[in-house]
Amino acid sequence: MEPLPPYAPMAQRFRGFLPVVVDVETGGFNAQTDALLEIAVVMIGIDERGELVRGETHAAHVEPFPGANIEKAALEVNGIVVDHPLRLAVPEREALDKVFKPVRKAASEIGCSRAILVGHNAHFDLGFVNAACARSNYKRSPLHPFSVFDTVTLAGAALGQTVLARALEAAGLPYNAGEAHSAIYDAERTADLFCWLVNRMRPLFRAAAPATPGTET
């Protein structure tokens, strides 16, 4: 077997971006009108062998913004009881601060120019994050404003599966349907899938030069 190439540090692996997995649970499909109810962010790291690994999870339950629409069908899927006293939901701005702080810290410590969202149907999650940032006047999101890594696309190309549960099954990774549709569970499973997929691409990798400042769009 041909030996694996030396691995590049995270700051050189993805054009200077730090991949972080994000999943949201919402009150519907429209990021402008429907409530953001839960957000989870899973960090991605590199182990001593040069393999991507799932790191810490940071999450928050979110209070619906004033006037937010919440569809009954959405709550039936995600199982969220919006007014449950133990949900301990916080305003959007506070939730964003909680999950973004470790992302910003990690990107700075390892020399990445910014973070990039990894998700399953990633533009859905990014749309809700960007809308929450706009509503709460959050001007320093660590995430790239429009670029993503989407595990739907990656899994569809590599495994012939685009549904998260089926892609995990094809990769031999665990999935519990009874725990699905919580932001934490789905984000962690998406992180496992992303790491599995990228680690199997490693024979194609070569150490890349860091992104040139000002060209990271």
C-alpha positions as CSV (number, residue, x, y, z in Angstrom):
1,M,0.0,0.0,0.0
2,E,1.3,3.4,-0.9
3,P,2.2,5.5,2.2
4,L,-0.1,8.4,3.1
5,P,1.4,11.8,2.3
6,P,2.5,14.0,5.2
7,Y,-0.5,15.8,6.5
8,A,-0.8,19.6,6.5
9,P,-1.9,21.5,9.6
10,M,-5.6,22.6,9.7
11,A,-4.6,26.1,8.6
12,Q,-3.4,24.7,5.3
13,R,-6.0,21.9,4.8
14,F,-9.0,23.9,3.6
15,R,-7.7,27.1,2.1
16,G,-7.1,28.5,5.5
17,F,-10.7,27.8,6.7
18,L,-11.5,25.9,9.9
19,P,-14.4,23.5,9.2
20,V,-17.0,23.5,11.9
21,V,-20.2,21.4,11.8
22,V,-23.5,23.3,12.4
23,D,-27.0,22.0,12.7
24,V,-30.1,24.0,13.5
25,E,-33.6,23.1,14.5
26,T,-36.3,25.5,13.4
27,G,-40.0,26.4,13.2
28,G,-40.1,26.0,9.5
29,F,-38.1,26.3,6.3
30,N,-38.0,30.1,5.8
31,A,-35.0,31.6,7.5
32,Q,-36.5,35.1,7.3
33,T,-39.9,34.3,8.9
34,D,-39.5,31.1,10.8
35,A,-38.0,30.7,14.3
36,L,-34.5,29.5,15.0
37,L,-35.1,27.1,18.0
38,E,-31.9,25.3,18.6
39,I,-28.3,25.5,17.3
40,A,-25.3,23.1,17.8
41,V,-21.7,23.6,16.6
42,V,-19.2,20.7,16.6
43,M,-15.5,21.4,16.4
44,I,-13.3,19.5,14.0
45,G,-9.6,18.7,14.8
46,I,-6.7,16.6,13.6
47,D,-5.2,13.7,15.6
48,E,-1.6,12.6,15.8
49,R,-2.0,10.5,12.7
50,G,-3.3,13.4,10.6
51,E,-6.9,12.2,10.6
52,L,-9.8,14.5,11.1
53,V,-11.6,13.9,14.4
54,R,-14.8,15.2,16.0
55,G,-14.2,17.6,18.8
56,E,-16.2,19.4,21.4
57,T,-19.9,20.3,20.9
58,H,-21.4,23.6,21.8
59,A,-25.1,24.2,21.7
60,A,-28.0,26.5,22.8
61,H,-31.7,26.4,22.8
62,V,-33.0,29.6,21.3
63,E,-36.0,31.8,22.1
64,P,-38.2,32.5,19.0
65,F,-37.6,36.1,17.8
66,P,-40.6,38.5,18.2
67,G,-43.2,37.7,15.5
68,A,-41.5,34.4,14.5
69,N,-43.6,31.8,12.7
70,I,-43.6,28.3,14.1
71,E,-45.1,25.5,12.1
72,K,-46.8,22.7,14.0
73,A,-45.4,20.2,11.5
74,A,-41.8,21.4,12.2
75,L,-42.3,20.8,16.0
76,E,-43.7,17.3,15.3
77,V,-40.5,16.5,13.5
78,N,-38.0,17.9,16.0
79,G,-40.0,17.3,19.1
80,I,-39.3,20.7,20.6
81,V,-41.7,22.1,23.2
82,V,-41.1,25.8,22.7
83,D,-42.4,26.9,26.1
84,H,-41.0,24.0,28.2
85,P,-39.5,25.4,31.4
86,L,-36.5,23.2,31.3
87,R,-35.6,24.2,27.7
88,L,-33.6,27.1,29.1
89,A,-33.8,29.0,25.8
90,V,-31.9,32.2,25.4
91,P,-32.2,35.1,22.9
92,E,-30.6,34.7,19.5
93,R,-27.7,37.1,20.2
94,E,-26.8,35.2,23.4
95,A,-27.1,31.8,21.6
96,L,-24.8,33.0,18.8
97,D,-22.3,34.3,21.3
98,K,-22.2,31.0,23.1
99,V,-21.6,28.8,20.0
100,F,-19.4,31.3,18.1
101,K,-16.9,32.1,20.9
102,P,-15.1,28.7,20.8
103,V,-15.1,28.8,17.0
104,R,-13.4,32.2,16.9
105,K,-10.9,31.1,19.6
106,A,-10.0,27.9,17.7
107,A,-9.6,29.6,14.4
108,S,-7.3,32.2,15.9
109,E,-5.2,29.7,17.8
110,I,-4.5,27.5,14.8
111,G,-4.0,30.3,12.3
112,C,-7.1,29.9,10.2
113,S,-8.4,33.0,8.4
114,R,-12.0,32.1,9.4
115,A,-14.4,29.2,9.9
116,I,-16.5,27.5,7.3
117,L,-19.8,25.8,7.9
118,V,-20.1,22.1,7.4
119,G,-23.7,20.7,7.3
120,H,-26.0,18.2,5.8
121,N,-28.0,20.5,3.4
122,A,-25.6,23.1,4.7
123,H,-27.2,26.2,3.0
124,F,-30.3,25.6,5.1
125,D,-28.3,25.9,8.3
126,L,-26.2,28.8,7.0
127,G,-29.4,30.6,6.0
128,F,-30.8,30.5,9.5
129,V,-27.5,31.4,11.1
130,N,-27.1,34.4,8.8
131,A,-30.7,35.5,9.4
132,A,-30.2,35.3,13.1
133,C,-27.0,37.4,12.8
134,A,-28.8,40.0,10.8
135,R,-31.8,40.2,13.3
136,S,-29.5,40.5,16.3
137,N,-27.0,42.9,14.6
138,Y,-24.3,40.3,15.1
139,K,-21.5,41.8,12.9
140,R,-18.6,39.4,13.6
141,S,-19.8,35.9,12.6
142,P,-16.7,33.7,12.3
143,L,-18.4,31.7,9.5
144,H,-17.8,32.4,5.8
145,P,-21.0,34.2,4.7
146,F,-21.8,32.0,1.7
147,S,-19.4,29.1,1.2
148,V,-20.0,25.7,2.9
149,F,-19.0,22.1,2.9
150,D,-22.1,20.0,2.3
151,T,-22.1,16.4,3.4
152,V,-25.1,15.8,1.1
153,T,-22.9,16.5,-1.9
154,L,-19.9,14.7,-0.5
155,A,-21.8,11.6,0.5
156,G,-23.8,11.5,-2.7
157,A,-20.6,11.5,-4.7
158,A,-18.6,9.0,-2.4
159,L,-21.4,6.7,-1.2
160,G,-24.3,7.2,-3.5
161,Q,-26.5,8.3,-0.6
162,T,-27.8,11.8,0.3
163,V,-30.0,11.0,3.3
164,L,-27.9,11.3,6.5
165,A,-29.1,8.1,8.0
166,R,-28.4,6.1,4.8
167,A,-25.0,7.8,4.3
168,L,-24.0,6.9,7.8
169,E,-25.1,3.3,7.3
170,A,-23.2,3.1,4.0
171,A,-20.1,4.3,5.8
172,G,-20.6,1.8,8.7
173,L,-21.2,4.6,11.2
174,P,-23.9,4.5,13.9
175,Y,-27.2,6.3,13.7
176,N,-30.2,6.1,16.1
177,A,-33.4,7.3,14.5
178,G,-34.9,7.8,18.0
179,E,-32.3,10.5,18.8
180,A,-32.4,12.2,15.4
181,H,-33.7,15.7,14.7
182,S,-32.0,17.3,17.8
183,A,-29.4,19.8,16.8
184,I,-26.7,18.2,18.9
185,Y,-27.3,14.6,17.7
186,D,-27.5,15.6,14.0
187,A,-24.5,17.8,14.2
188,E,-22.4,15.1,15.8
189,R,-23.4,12.5,13.3
190,T,-22.7,14.9,10.5
191,A,-19.3,15.6,12.0
192,D,-18.6,11.9,12.1
193,L,-19.6,11.5,8.4
194,F,-17.6,14.5,7.3
195,C,-14.4,13.2,9.1
196,W,-15.0,9.7,7.6
197,L,-15.3,11.1,4.1
198,V,-12.4,13.5,4.2
199,N,-10.1,11.0,5.9
200,R,-10.7,8.6,2.9
201,M,-9.7,11.4,0.5
202,R,-6.3,11.9,2.3
203,P,-4.3,9.9,-0.3
204,L,-5.2,12.7,-2.7
205,F,-4.0,15.5,-0.4
206,R,-0.8,17.3,-0.6
207,A,0.3,20.1,1.7
208,A,-1.1,23.2,0.3
209,A,0.0,26.8,0.7
210,P,-2.1,29.0,3.0
211,A,-4.7,31.1,1.4
212,T,-3.4,34.5,0.3
213,P,-4.9,37.3,2.6
214,G,-7.8,39.0,0.8
215,T,-8.6,36.0,-1.5
216,E,-10.6,33.8,0.9
217,T,-14.0,34.3,-0.6
